[in-house]
Amino acid sequence: MSLGLFDSDADVGDVRHAGSVEFDAASGNYSVAGGGENLWRYQDAFHFAWTVVSGDISLAADIAFPDDSTEPHRK
């Protein structure tokens, strides 16, 4: 499975459901899914994708959440 420009992905913390990353090469879109704790307070659990870079970089992203989620604190 291709992760696009990312090197790898992983769950962090005690997640309820294993996370995933999907890259759609045709549209250039990434979908990141995970099932962890709210990222406030004392327990963080989430899924993320990363790549190693060096030097000065600039990063920009347009982020959208699925409309069918019932979680009011999703991030």
All heavy atoms as TSV, in Angstrom:
chain	resi	resn	atom	element	x	y	z
A	1	MET	N	N	0.851	-1.166	0.000
A	1	MET	CA	C	0.000	0.000	0.000
A	1	MET	C	C	0.901	1.234	0.000
A	1	MET	O	O	1.838	1.346	0.768
A	1	MET	CB	C	-0.903	-0.028	1.233
A	1	MET	CG	C	-1.645	1.264	1.446
A	1	MET	SD	S	-2.855	1.256	2.771
A	1	MET	CE	C	-1.918	0.768	4.182
A	2	SER	N	N	0.581	2.182	-0.834
A	2	SER	CA	C	1.356	3.411	-0.932
A	2	SER	C	C	0.909	4.423	0.108
A	2	SER	O	O	-0.283	4.603	0.338
A	2	SER	CB	C	1.186	4.027	-2.316
A	2	SER	OG	O	1.747	5.318	-2.353
A	3	LEU	N	N	1.868	5.067	0.749
A	3	LEU	CA	C	1.587	6.137	1.697
A	3	LEU	C	C	1.883	7.501	1.077
A	3	LEU	O	O	2.032	8.484	1.799
A	3	LEU	CB	C	2.407	5.955	2.969
A	3	LEU	CG	C	2.091	4.728	3.809
A	3	LEU	CD1	C	3.042	4.639	4.990
A	3	LEU	CD2	C	0.651	4.764	4.287
A	4	GLY	N	N	1.980	7.559	-0.246
A	4	GLY	CA	C	2.260	8.828	-0.900
A	4	GLY	C	C	3.615	9.363	-0.478
A	4	GLY	O	O	4.608	8.658	-0.529
A	5	LEU	N	N	3.661	10.597	-0.003
A	5	LEU	CA	C	4.935	11.202	0.383
A	5	LEU	C	C	5.385	10.836	1.791
A	5	LEU	O	O	6.463	11.219	2.214
A	5	LEU	CB	C	4.887	12.722	0.212
A	5	LEU	CG	C	3.883	13.515	1.041
A	5	LEU	CD1	C	4.409	13.828	2.424
A	5	LEU	CD2	C	3.589	14.819	0.336
A	6	PHE	N	N	4.590	10.072	2.514
A	6	PHE	CA	C	4.956	9.695	3.882
A	6	PHE	C	C	5.801	8.426	3.901
A	6	PHE	O	O	5.662	7.553	3.052
A	6	PHE	CB	C	3.709	9.507	4.740
A	6	PHE	CG	C	2.959	10.787	4.960
A	6	PHE	CD1	C	1.801	11.067	4.250
A	6	PHE	CD2	C	3.427	11.735	5.849
A	6	PHE	CE1	C	1.124	12.251	4.429
A	6	PHE	CE2	C	2.764	12.935	6.039
A	6	PHE	CZ	C	1.605	13.191	5.324
A	7	ASP	N	N	6.691	8.334	4.904
A	7	ASP	CA	C	7.548	7.159	5.060
A	7	ASP	C	C	6.836	6.017	5.768
A	7	ASP	O	O	7.037	4.855	5.453
A	7	ASP	CB	C	8.810	7.505	5.867
A	7	ASP	CG	C	9.746	8.428	5.115
A	7	ASP	OD1	O	9.764	8.385	3.868
A	7	ASP	OD2	O	10.464	9.202	5.776
A	8	SER	N	N	6.022	6.359	6.759
A	8	SER	CA	C	5.375	5.317	7.561
A	8	SER	C	C	4.216	5.930	8.338
A	8	SER	O	O	3.991	7.144	8.280
A	8	SER	CB	C	6.377	4.680	8.530
A	8	SER	OG	O	5.839	3.507	9.098
A	9	ASP	N	N	3.500	5.085	9.067
A	9	ASP	CA	C	2.401	5.536	9.918
A	9	ASP	C	C	2.321	4.625	11.130
A	9	ASP	O	O	2.856	3.516	11.106
A	9	ASP	CB	C	1.073	5.565	9.152
A	9	ASP	CG	C	0.597	4.183	8.735
A	9	ASP	OD1	O	1.395	3.397	8.180
A	9	ASP	OD2	O	-0.581	3.883	8.949
A	10	ALA	N	N	1.683	5.096	12.217
A	10	ALA	CA	C	1.628	4.296	13.436
A	10	ALA	C	C	0.554	4.816	14.381
A	10	ALA	O	O	0.150	5.976	14.304
A	10	ALA	CB	C	2.983	4.332	14.155
A	11	ASP	N	N	0.117	3.926	15.258
A	11	ASP	CA	C	-0.740	4.309	16.371
A	11	ASP	C	C	0.145	4.788	17.518
A	11	ASP	O	O	1.253	4.288	17.702
A	11	ASP	CB	C	-1.563	3.119	16.870
A	11	ASP	CG	C	-2.667	2.736	15.905
A	11	ASP	OD1	O	-3.302	3.642	15.341
A	11	ASP	OD2	O	-2.908	1.531	15.724
A	12	VAL	N	N	-0.343	5.734	18.291
A	12	VAL	CA	C	0.341	6.211	19.489
A	12	VAL	C	C	-0.640	6.086	20.639
A	12	VAL	O	O	-1.796	6.483	20.522
A	12	VAL	CB	C	0.777	7.681	19.335
A	12	VAL	CG1	C	1.302	8.233	20.646
A	12	VAL	CG2	C	1.814	7.809	18.243
A	13	GLY	N	N	-0.195	5.515	21.739
A	13	GLY	CA	C	-1.063	5.367	22.901
A	13	GLY	C	C	-1.938	4.133	22.811
A	13	GLY	O	O	-1.753	3.270	21.957
A	14	ASP	N	N	-2.904	4.059	23.695
A	14	ASP	CA	C	-3.817	2.917	23.791
A	14	ASP	C	C	-5.059	3.210	22.952
A	14	ASP	O	O	-6.009	3.836	23.424
A	14	ASP	CB	C	-4.196	2.695	25.260
A	14	ASP	CG	C	-5.037	1.453	25.453
A	14	ASP	OD1	O	-5.060	0.595	24.547
A	14	ASP	OD2	O	-5.676	1.342	26.515
A	15	VAL	N	N	-5.036	2.779	21.694
A	15	VAL	CA	C	-6.140	3.062	20.780
A	15	VAL	C	C	-7.200	1.971	20.865
A	15	VAL	O	O	-6.894	0.809	21.118
A	15	VAL	CB	C	-5.646	3.217	19.323
A	15	VAL	CG1	C	-4.703	4.391	19.205
A	15	VAL	CG2	C	-4.987	1.950	18.826
A	16	ARG	N	N	-8.460	2.344	20.669
A	16	ARG	CA	C	-9.563	1.373	20.680
A	16	ARG	C	C	-9.582	0.534	19.415
A	16	ARG	O	O	-9.937	-0.632	19.434
A	16	ARG	CB	C	-10.888	2.109	20.821
A	16	ARG	CG	C	-11.065	2.749	22.155
A	16	ARG	CD	C	-12.428	3.447	22.244
A	16	ARG	NE	N	-12.303	4.520	23.209
A	16	ARG	CZ	C	-12.659	5.768	23.002
A	16	ARG	NH1	N	-13.211	6.127	21.864
A	16	ARG	NH2	N	-12.496	6.670	23.919
A	17	HIS	N	N	-9.253	1.169	18.280
A	17	HIS	CA	C	-9.233	0.501	16.977
A	17	HIS	C	C	-7.944	0.890	16.276
A	17	HIS	O	O	-7.557	2.068	16.310
A	17	HIS	CB	C	-10.421	0.938	16.120
A	17	HIS	CG	C	-11.745	0.777	16.804
A	17	HIS	ND1	N	-12.347	-0.444	16.959
A	17	HIS	CD2	C	-12.555	1.679	17.382
A	17	HIS	CE1	C	-13.487	-0.282	17.608
A	17	HIS	NE2	N	-13.635	1.005	17.875
A	18	ALA	N	N	-7.302	-0.065	15.635
A	18	ALA	CA	C	-6.066	0.234	14.912
A	18	ALA	C	C	-6.339	1.276	13.831
A	18	ALA	O	O	-7.363	1.222	13.146
A	18	ALA	CB	C	-5.507	-1.025	14.276
A	19	GLY	N	N	-5.436	2.223	13.693
A	19	GLY	CA	C	-5.595	3.278	12.708
A	19	GLY	C	C	-5.072	2.863	11.344
A	19	GLY	O	O	-4.472	1.800	11.176
A	20	SER	N	N	-5.289	3.739	10.357
A	20	SER	CA	C	-4.842	3.453	9.001
A	20	SER	C	C	-4.644	4.753	8.229
A	20	SER	O	O	-5.147	5.797	8.616
A	20	SER	CB	C	-5.871	2.586	8.277
A	20	SER	OG	O	-7.096	3.299	8.140
A	21	VAL	N	N	-3.888	4.651	7.145
A	21	VAL	CA	C	-3.714	5.764	6.208
A	21	VAL	C	C	-3.961	5.218	4.817
A	21	VAL	O	O	-3.453	4.155	4.457
A	21	VAL	CB	C	-2.290	6.362	6.276
A	21	VAL	CG1	C	-2.089	7.417	5.204
A	21	VAL	CG2	C	-2.017	6.941	7.644
A	22	GLU	N	N	-4.754	5.923	4.034
A	22	GLU	CA	C	-4.981	5.571	2.637
A	22	GLU	C	C	-4.628	6.777	1.783
A	22	GLU	O	O	-4.997	7.905	2.110
A	22	GLU	CB	C	-6.445	5.198	2.405
A	22	GLU	CG	C	-6.871	3.940	3.113
A	22	GLU	CD	C	-8.320	3.591	2.835
A	22	GLU	OE1	O	-8.878	4.054	1.812
A	22	GLU	OE2	O	-8.901	2.876	3.656
A	23	PHE	N	N	-3.896	6.528	0.693
A	23	PHE	CA	C	-3.516	7.586	-0.230
A	23	PHE	C	C	-4.158	7.310	-1.580
A	23	PHE	O	O	-4.010	6.231	-2.138
A	23	PHE	CB	C	-1.995	7.658	-0.375
A	23	PHE	CG	C	-1.533	8.614	-1.441
A	23	PHE	CD1	C	-1.817	9.967	-1.341
A	23	PHE	CD2	C	-0.827	8.165	-2.529
A	23	PHE	CE1	C	-1.396	10.865	-2.314
A	23	PHE	CE2	C	-0.396	9.050	-3.507
A	23	PHE	CZ	C	-0.679	10.392	-3.405
A	24	ASP	N	N	-4.878	8.281	-2.119
A	24	ASP	CA	C	-5.485	8.183	-3.440
A	24	ASP	C	C	-4.600	8.968	-4.404
A	24	ASP	O	O	-4.627	10.208	-4.423
A	24	ASP	CB	C	-6.897	8.769	-3.408
A	24	ASP	CG	C	-7.617	8.679	-4.739
A	24	ASP	OD1	O	-6.952	8.484	-5.786
A	24	ASP	OD2	O	-8.847	8.810	-4.745
A	25	ALA	N	N	-3.806	8.254	-5.185
A	25	ALA	CA	C	-2.848	8.905	-6.080
A	25	ALA	C	C	-3.538	9.757	-7.140
A	25	ALA	O	O	-3.011	10.797	-7.548
A	25	ALA	CB	C	-1.959	7.859	-6.743
A	26	ALA	N	N	-4.715	9.362	-7.583
A	26	ALA	CA	C	-5.423	10.108	-8.624
A	26	ALA	C	C	-5.825	11.502	-8.146
A	26	ALA	O	O	-5.710	12.481	-8.884
A	26	ALA	CB	C	-6.650	9.328	-9.090
A	27	SER	N	N	-6.286	11.597	-6.908
A	27	SER	CA	C	-6.729	12.895	-6.381
A	27	SER	C	C	-5.669	13.578	-5.524
A	27	SER	O	O	-5.775	14.769	-5.236
A	27	SER	CB	C	-7.998	12.715	-5.543
A	27	SER	OG	O	-7.710	11.978	-4.358
A	28	GLY	N	N	-4.671	12.809	-5.075
A	28	GLY	CA	C	-3.661	13.352	-4.173
A	28	GLY	C	C	-4.151	13.487	-2.745
A	28	GLY	O	O	-3.526	14.161	-1.934
A	29	ASN	N	N	-5.261	12.830	-2.417
A	29	ASN	CA	C	-5.858	12.923	-1.079
A	29	ASN	C	C	-5.421	11.781	-0.170
A	29	ASN	O	O	-5.246	10.653	-0.618
A	29	ASN	CB	C	-7.387	12.902	-1.172
A	29	ASN	CG	C	-7.934	14.160	-1.802
A	29	ASN	OD1	O	-7.372	15.241	-1.647
A	29	ASN	ND2	N	-9.029	14.028	-2.523
A	30	TYR	N	N	-5.276	12.111	1.109
A	30	TYR	CA	C	-4.971	11.136	2.146
A	30	TYR	C	C	-6.181	11.007	3.061
A	30	TYR	O	O	-6.829	12.005	3.380
A	30	TYR	CB	C	-3.792	11.595	3.005
A	30	TYR	CG	C	-2.486	11.663	2.264
A	30	TYR	CD1	C	-2.134	12.802	1.546
A	30	TYR	CD2	C	-1.607	10.598	2.284
A	30	TYR	CE1	C	-0.941	12.873	0.868
A	30	TYR	CE2	C	-0.398	10.656	1.610
A	30	TYR	CZ	C	-0.079	11.792	0.903
A	30	TYR	OH	O	1.110	11.858	0.225
A	31	SER	N	N	-6.451	9.798	3.524
A	31	SER	CA	C	-7.462	9.562	4.553
A	31	SER	C	C	-6.759	8.904	5.731
A	31	SER	O	O	-6.160	7.841	5.580
A	31	SER	CB	C	-8.573	8.645	4.047
A	31	SER	OG	O	-9.303	9.267	3.024
A	32	VAL	N	N	-6.806	9.561	6.881
A	32	VAL	CA	C	-6.193	9.027	8.093
A	32	VAL	C	C	-7.329	8.694	9.053
A	32	VAL	O	O	-8.161	9.540	9.353
A	32	VAL	CB	C	-5.235	10.048	8.746
A	32	VAL	CG1	C	-4.612	9.455	10.011
A	32	VAL	CG2	C	-4.162	10.477	7.769
A	33	ALA	N	N	-7.359	7.458	9.537
A	33	ALA	CA	C	-8.407	7.021	10.459
A	33	ALA	C	C	-7.763	6.476	11.722
A	33	ALA	O	O	-6.669	5.913	11.686
A	33	ALA	CB	C	-9.269	5.940	9.811
A	34	GLY	N	N	-8.419	6.666	12.845
A	34	GLY	CA	C	-7.907	6.145	14.103
A	34	GLY	C	C	-8.996	6.151	15.148
A	34	GLY	O	O	-10.045	6.772	14.971
A	35	GLY	N	N	-8.756	5.454	16.229
A	35	GLY	CA	C	-9.744	5.384	17.295
A	35	GLY	C	C	-9.084	5.474	18.647
A	35	GLY	O	O	-8.873	4.473	19.307
A	36	GLY	N	N	-8.729	6.675	19.067
A	36	GLY	CA	C	-8.035	6.854	20.331
A	36	GLY	C	C	-8.766	7.794	21.260
A	36	GLY	O	O	-9.937	8.107	21.079
A	37	GLU	N	N	-8.059	8.250	22.250
A	37	GLU	CA	C	-8.596	9.185	23.243
A	37	GLU	C	C	-8.639	10.600	22.685
A	37	GLU	O	O	-7.940	10.936	21.739
A	37	GLU	CB	C	-7.712	9.189	24.498
A	37	GLU	CG	C	-7.810	7.948	25.335
A	37	GLU	CD	C	-9.136	7.843	26.048
A	37	GLU	OE1	O	-9.708	8.867	26.466
A	37	GLU	OE2	O	-9.618	6.718	26.185
A	38	ASN	N	N	-9.417	11.419	23.328
A	38	ASN	CA	C	-9.427	12.836	23.028
A	38	ASN	C	C	-8.031	13.383	23.328
A	38	ASN	O	O	-7.410	12.995	24.306
A	38	ASN	CB	C	-10.475	13.523	23.917
A	38	ASN	CG	C	-10.847	14.888	23.423
A	38	ASN	OD1	O	-10.146	15.475	22.610
A	38	ASN	ND2	N	-11.943	15.404	23.912
A	39	LEU	N	N	-7.524	14.280	22.508
A	39	LEU	CA	C	-6.153	14.776	22.672
A	39	LEU	C	C	-6.045	15.894	23.697
A	39	LEU	O	O	-5.242	16.802	23.567
A	39	LEU	CB	C	-5.614	15.262	21.319
A	39	LEU	CG	C	-5.438	14.185	20.284
A	39	LEU	CD1	C	-4.993	14.773	18.960
A	39	LEU	CD2	C	-4.425	13.158	20.740
A	40	TRP	N	N	-6.849	15.849	24.717
A	40	TRP	CA	C	-6.782	16.804	25.809
A	40	TRP	C	C	-6.441	16.032	27.073
A	40	TRP	O	O	-6.588	14.833	27.158
A	40	TRP	CB	C	-8.114	17.497	26.023
A	40	TRP	CG	C	-8.647	18.256	24.861
A	40	TRP	CD1	C	-8.025	18.499	23.671
A	40	TRP	CD2	C	-9.922	18.863	24.767
A	40	TRP	NE1	N	-8.833	19.226	22.852
A	40	TRP	CE2	C	-10.015	19.462	23.503
A	40	TRP	CE3	C	-11.007	18.967	25.625
A	40	TRP	CZ2	C	-11.128	20.155	23.079
A	40	TRP	CZ3	C	-12.113	19.659	25.193
A	40	TRP	CH2	C	-12.168	20.239	23.940
A	41	ARG	N	N	-5.994	16.728	28.037
A	41	ARG	CA	C	-5.758	16.171	29.369
A	41	ARG	C	C	-4.565	15.235	29.405
A	41	ARG	O	O	-3.533	15.515	28.867
A	41	ARG	CB	C	-7.002	15.481	29.919
A	41	ARG	CG	C	-8.175	16.402	30.089
A	41	ARG	CD	C	-8.016	17.111	31.352
A	41	ARG	NE	N	-9.209	17.867	31.682
A	41	ARG	CZ	C	-9.290	18.551	32.753
A	41	ARG	NH1	N	-8.300	18.566	33.605
A	41	ARG	NH2	N	-10.365	19.239	33.016
A	42	TYR	N	N	-4.752	14.043	29.998
A	42	TYR	CA	C	-3.625	13.193	30.380
A	42	TYR	C	C	-3.390	11.990	29.482
A	42	TYR	O	O	-2.379	11.327	29.616
A	42	TYR	CB	C	-3.821	12.715	31.815
A	42	TYR	CG	C	-4.071	13.868	32.749
A	42	TYR	CD1	C	-5.332	14.092	33.279
A	42	TYR	CD2	C	-3.054	14.758	33.058
A	42	TYR	CE1	C	-5.570	15.163	34.124
A	42	TYR	CE2	C	-3.287	15.834	33.899
A	42	TYR	CZ	C	-4.544	16.031	34.429
A	42	TYR	OH	O	-4.772	17.101	35.243
A	43	GLN	N	N	-4.343	11.639	28.631
A	43	GLN	CA	C	-4.171	10.479	27.761
A	43	GLN	C	C	-4.331	10.888	26.313
A	43	GLN	O	O	-5.373	11.399	25.924
A	43	GLN	CB	C	-5.204	9.402	28.087
A	43	GLN	CG	C	-5.004	8.772	29.435
A	43	GLN	CD	C	-5.929	7.589	29.620
A	43	GLN	OE1	O	-6.744	7.291	28.775
A	43	GLN	NE2	N	-5.793	6.917	30.741
A	44	ASP	N	N	-3.293	10.669	25.541
A	44	ASP	CA	C	-3.357	10.903	24.110
A	44	ASP	C	C	-3.269	9.552	23.410
A	44	ASP	O	O	-2.431	8.718	23.763
A	44	ASP	CB	C	-2.189	11.771	23.636
A	44	ASP	CG	C	-2.276	13.198	24.137
A	44	ASP	OD1	O	-3.365	13.582	24.594
A	44	ASP	OD2	O	-1.274	13.910	24.067
A	45	ALA	N	N	-4.126	9.336	22.471
A	45	ALA	CA	C	-4.080	8.129	21.649
A	45	ALA	C	C	-4.615	8.515	20.278
A	45	ALA	O	O	-5.700	9.079	20.166
A	45	ALA	CB	C	-4.901	7.013	22.279
A	46	PHE	N	N	-3.833	8.226	19.231
A	46	PHE	CA	C	-4.199	8.668	17.894
A	46	PHE	C	C	-3.381	7.908	16.859
A	46	PHE	O	O	-2.496	7.118	17.200
A	46	PHE	CB	C	-3.968	10.178	17.752
A	46	PHE	CG	C	-2.559	10.611	18.068
A	46	PHE	CD1	C	-1.605	10.729	17.080
A	46	PHE	CD2	C	-2.200	10.902	19.380
A	46	PHE	CE1	C	-0.310	11.124	17.377
A	46	PHE	CE2	C	-0.906	11.307	19.696
A	46	PHE	CZ	C	0.039	11.412	18.685
A	47	HIS	N	N	-3.655	8.162	15.601
A	47	HIS	CA	C	-2.898	7.577	14.494
A	47	HIS	C	C	-2.318	8.721	13.672
A	47	HIS	O	O	-2.971	9.747	13.494
A	47	HIS	CB	C	-3.816	6.712	13.611
A	47	HIS	CG	C	-3.042	5.868	12.665
A	47	HIS	ND1	N	-2.453	4.693	13.032
A	47	HIS	CD2	C	-2.733	6.042	11.362
A	47	HIS	CE1	C	-1.821	4.163	12.005
A	47	HIS	NE2	N	-1.979	4.972	10.973
A	48	PHE	N	N	-1.111	8.543	13.191
A	48	PHE	CA	C	-0.499	9.594	12.382
A	48	PHE	C	C	0.424	9.002	11.329
A	48	PHE	O	O	0.815	7.841	11.410
A	48	PHE	CB	C	0.247	10.604	13.254
A	48	PHE	CG	C	1.568	10.117	13.789
A	48	PHE	CD1	C	2.748	10.656	13.313
A	48	PHE	CD2	C	1.634	9.152	14.776
A	48	PHE	CE1	C	3.981	10.232	13.806
A	48	PHE	CE2	C	2.855	8.719	15.279
A	48	PHE	CZ	C	4.026	9.258	14.785
A	49	ALA	N	N	0.743	9.806	10.322
A	49	ALA	CA	C	1.695	9.431	9.271
A	49	ALA	C	C	2.841	10.432	9.324
A	49	ALA	O	O	2.644	11.589	9.669
A	49	ALA	CB	C	1.014	9.470	7.906
A	50	TRP	N	N	4.043	9.982	8.985
A	50	TRP	CA	C	5.192	10.880	9.043
A	50	TRP	C	C	6.179	10.587	7.926
A	50	TRP	O	O	6.160	9.534	7.307
A	50	TRP	CB	C	5.909	10.768	10.392
A	50	TRP	CG	C	6.721	9.529	10.551
A	50	TRP	CD1	C	8.024	9.343	10.169
A	50	TRP	CD2	C	6.303	8.296	11.109
A	50	TRP	NE1	N	8.438	8.068	10.467
A	50	TRP	CE2	C	7.388	7.406	11.052
A	50	TRP	CE3	C	5.122	7.842	11.662
A	50	TRP	CZ2	C	7.316	6.096	11.506
A	50	TRP	CZ3	C	5.055	6.548	12.123
A	50	TRP	CH2	C	6.141	5.698	12.046
A	51	THR	N	N	7.042	11.557	7.712
A	51	THR	CA	C	8.183	11.404	6.823
A	51	THR	C	C	9.348	12.190	7.419
A	51	THR	O	O	9.132	13.155	8.156
A	51	THR	CB	C	7.858	11.884	5.388
A	51	THR	OG1	O	8.882	11.447	4.502
A	51	THR	CG2	C	7.722	13.380	5.314
A	52	VAL	N	N	10.538	11.773	7.140
A	52	VAL	CA	C	11.730	12.431	7.661
A	52	VAL	C	C	12.140	13.537	6.684
A	52	VAL	O	O	12.229	13.300	5.479
A	52	VAL	CB	C	12.886	11.421	7.837
A	52	VAL	CG1	C	14.159	12.119	8.287
A	52	VAL	CG2	C	12.489	10.338	8.815
A	53	VAL	N	N	12.353	14.735	7.214
A	53	VAL	CA	C	12.816	15.862	6.399
A	53	VAL	C	C	13.949	16.563	7.140
A	53	VAL	O	O	14.102	16.402	8.349
A	53	VAL	CB	C	11.682	16.873	6.101
A	53	VAL	CG1	C	10.596	16.223	5.274
A	53	VAL	CG2	C	11.116	17.462	7.351
A	54	SER	N	N	14.707	17.361	6.414
A	54	SER	CA	C	15.742	18.154	7.059
A	54	SER	C	C	15.803	19.514	6.388
A	54	SER	O	O	15.310	19.690	5.275
A	54	SER	CB	C	17.102	17.454	6.973
A	54	SER	OG	O	17.493	17.321	5.622
A	55	GLY	N	N	16.385	20.469	7.078
A	55	GLY	CA	C	16.482	21.816	6.548
A	55	GLY	C	C	15.211	22.605	6.781
A	55	GLY	O	O	14.343	22.209	7.562
A	56	ASP	N	N	15.086	23.725	6.111
A	56	ASP	CA	C	13.897	24.565	6.223
A	56	ASP	C	C	12.797	23.990	5.347
A	56	ASP	O	O	13.010	23.705	4.172
A	56	ASP	CB	C	14.194	25.989	5.776
A	56	ASP	CG	C	15.166	26.691	6.703
A	56	ASP	OD1	O	15.216	26.309	7.890
A	56	ASP	OD2	O	15.875	27.590	6.249
A	57	ILE	N	N	11.611	23.822	5.917
A	57	ILE	CA	C	10.485	23.296	5.146
A	57	ILE	C	C	9.258	24.172	5.379
A	57	ILE	O	O	9.197	24.941	6.333
A	57	ILE	CB	C	10.147	21.839	5.523
A	57	ILE	CG1	C	9.619	21.752	6.957
A	57	ILE	CG2	C	11.340	20.930	5.324
A	57	ILE	CD1	C	8.875	20.493	7.242
A	58	SER	N	N	8.323	24.039	4.508
A	58	SER	CA	C	7.025	24.680	4.654
A	58	SER	C	C	5.971	23.598	4.438
A	58	SER	O	O	6.096	22.785	3.519
A	58	SER	CB	C	6.870	25.792	3.613
A	58	SER	OG	O	5.588	26.366	3.708
A	59	LEU	N	N	4.949	23.596	5.279
A	59	LEU	CA	C	3.912	22.578	5.206
A	59	LEU	C	C	2.560	23.257	5.180
A	59	LEU	O	O	2.297	24.160	5.981
A	59	LEU	CB	C	3.997	21.646	6.416
A	59	LEU	CG	C	2.903	20.600	6.552
A	59	LEU	CD1	C	3.037	19.570	5.446
A	59	LEU	CD2	C	2.994	19.939	7.913
A	60	ALA	N	N	1.711	22.832	4.269
A	60	ALA	CA	C	0.340	23.350	4.199
A	60	ALA	C	C	-0.596	22.178	3.945
A	60	ALA	O	O	-0.241	21.224	3.251
A	60	ALA	CB	C	0.213	24.373	3.082
A	61	ALA	N	N	-1.783	22.236	4.525
A	61	ALA	CA	C	-2.757	21.162	4.337
A	61	ALA	C	C	-4.171	21.715	4.416
A	61	ALA	O	O	-4.444	22.635	5.182
A	61	ALA	CB	C	-2.567	20.090	5.409
A	62	ASP	N	N	-5.045	21.167	3.603
A	62	ASP	CA	C	-6.479	21.410	3.716
A	62	ASP	C	C	-7.052	20.182	4.398
A	62	ASP	O	O	-6.860	19.064	3.914
A	62	ASP	CB	C	-7.126	21.588	2.339
A	62	ASP	CG	C	-6.660	22.856	1.648
A	62	ASP	OD1	O	-6.515	23.881	2.342
A	62	ASP	OD2	O	-6.450	22.820	0.429
A	63	ILE	N	N	-7.740	20.362	5.520
A	63	ILE	CA	C	-8.235	19.247	6.313
A	63	ILE	C	C	-9.753	19.275	6.353
A	63	ILE	O	O	-10.355	20.323	6.567
A	63	ILE	CB	C	-7.666	19.305	7.745
A	63	ILE	CG1	C	-6.148	19.222	7.689
A	63	ILE	CG2	C	-8.243	18.198	8.602
A	63	ILE	CD1	C	-5.461	19.465	8.998
A	64	ALA	N	N	-10.355	18.114	6.154
A	64	ALA	CA	C	-11.811	17.991	6.225
A	64	ALA	C	C	-12.149	16.738	7.019
A	64	ALA	O	O	-11.429	15.743	6.966
A	64	ALA	CB	C	-12.398	17.897	4.822
A	65	PHE	N	N	-13.224	16.800	7.768
A	65	PHE	CA	C	-13.699	15.663	8.541
A	65	PHE	C	C	-14.932	15.074	7.874
A	65	PHE	O	O	-15.758	15.822	7.337
A	65	PHE	CB	C	-14.048	16.082	9.972
A	65	PHE	CG	C	-12.856	16.531	10.762
A	65	PHE	CD1	C	-12.587	17.874	10.930
A	65	PHE	CD2	C	-12.000	15.604	11.311
A	65	PHE	CE1	C	-11.491	18.296	11.653
A	65	PHE	CE2	C	-10.882	16.009	12.035
A	65	PHE	CZ	C	-10.636	17.366	12.201
A	66	PRO	N	N	-15.099	13.753	7.943
A	66	PRO	CA	C	-16.300	13.147	7.358
A	66	PRO	C	C	-17.561	13.683	8.040
A	66	PRO	O	O	-17.571	13.912	9.242
A	66	PRO	CB	C	-16.145	11.655	7.645
A	66	PRO	CG	C	-14.784	11.465	8.176
A	66	PRO	CD	C	-14.229	12.785	8.561
A	67	ASP	N	N	-18.586	13.908	7.258
A	67	ASP	CA	C	-19.830	14.439	7.795
A	67	ASP	C	C	-20.610	13.431	8.626
A	67	ASP	O	O	-21.496	13.807	9.376
A	67	ASP	CB	C	-20.726	14.942	6.656
A	67	ASP	CG	C	-20.140	16.167	5.978
A	67	ASP	OD1	O	-19.387	16.911	6.630
A	67	ASP	OD2	O	-20.448	16.374	4.792
A	68	ASP	N	N	-20.293	12.147	8.512
A	68	ASP	CA	C	-21.084	11.124	9.196
A	68	ASP	C	C	-20.586	10.800	10.606
A	68	ASP	O	O	-21.083	9.887	11.248
A	68	ASP	CB	C	-21.151	9.848	8.368
A	68	ASP	CG	C	-19.781	9.238	8.111
A	68	ASP	OD1	O	-18.754	9.875	8.436
A	68	ASP	OD2	O	-19.728	8.125	7.563
A	69	SER	N	N	-19.607	11.536	11.129
A	69	SER	CA	C	-19.103	11.274	12.471
A	69	SER	C	C	-20.040	11.843	13.528
A	69	SER	O	O	-20.565	12.942	13.386
A	69	SER	CB	C	-17.715	11.878	12.662
A	69	SER	OG	O	-17.280	11.699	13.984
A	70	THR	N	N	-20.230	11.093	14.604
A	70	THR	CA	C	-21.046	11.569	15.721
A	70	THR	C	C	-20.197	12.087	16.871
A	70	THR	O	O	-20.728	12.508	17.882
A	70	THR	CB	C	-21.966	10.437	16.236
A	70	THR	OG1	O	-21.140	9.359	16.673
A	70	THR	CG2	C	-22.908	9.971	15.150
A	71	GLU	N	N	-18.858	12.043	16.712
A	71	GLU	CA	C	-17.951	12.488	17.762
A	71	GLU	C	C	-17.763	14.000	17.696
A	71	GLU	O	O	-17.169	14.513	16.748
A	71	GLU	CB	C	-16.599	11.788	17.633
A	71	GLU	CG	C	-15.559	12.275	18.601
A	71	GLU	CD	C	-15.981	12.200	20.046
A	71	GLU	OE1	O	-16.379	11.119	20.509
A	71	GLU	OE2	O	-15.940	13.242	20.734
A	72	PRO	N	N	-18.270	14.753	18.688
A	72	PRO	CA	C	-18.164	16.207	18.627
A	72	PRO	C	C	-16.739	16.738	18.856
A	72	PRO	O	O	-16.441	17.875	18.513
A	72	PRO	CB	C	-19.092	16.671	19.741
A	72	PRO	CG	C	-19.132	15.532	20.703
A	72	PRO	CD	C	-18.990	14.301	19.870
A	73	HIS	N	N	-15.859	15.928	19.443
A	73	HIS	CA	C	-14.494	16.376	19.748
A	73	HIS	C	C	-13.455	15.765	18.837
A	73	HIS	O	O	-12.289	15.673	19.192
A	73	HIS	CB	C	-14.150	16.049	21.207
A	73	HIS	CG	C	-15.016	16.759	22.186
A	73	HIS	ND1	N	-14.912	18.098	22.436
A	73	HIS	CD2	C	-16.026	16.307	22.968
A	73	HIS	CE1	C	-15.808	18.456	23.328
A	73	HIS	NE2	N	-16.504	17.391	23.660
A	74	ARG	N	N	-13.844	15.328	17.672
A	74	ARG	CA	C	-12.892	14.702	16.746
A	74	ARG	C	C	-11.816	15.697	16.340
A	74	ARG	O	O	-12.036	16.907	16.317
A	74	ARG	CB	C	-13.617	14.165	15.530
A	74	ARG	CG	C	-14.300	15.250	14.732
A	74	ARG	CD	C	-15.197	14.673	13.699
A	74	ARG	NE	N	-15.895	15.779	13.040
A	74	ARG	CZ	C	-16.812	15.641	12.162
A	74	ARG	NH1	N	-17.169	14.434	11.808
A	74	ARG	NH2	N	-17.388	16.679	11.612
A	75	LYS	N	N	-10.630	15.179	16.051
A	75	LYS	CA	C	-9.505	16.024	15.662
A	75	LYS	C	C	-8.826	15.438	14.463
A	75	LYS	O	O	-8.733	14.309	14.267
A	75	LYS	CB	C	-8.523	16.131	16.807
A	75	LYS	CG	C	-9.255	16.499	18.057
A	75	LYS	CD	C	-8.601	17.511	18.878
A	75	LYS	CE	C	-9.290	17.908	20.124
A	75	LYS	NZ	N	-10.500	17.360	20.547
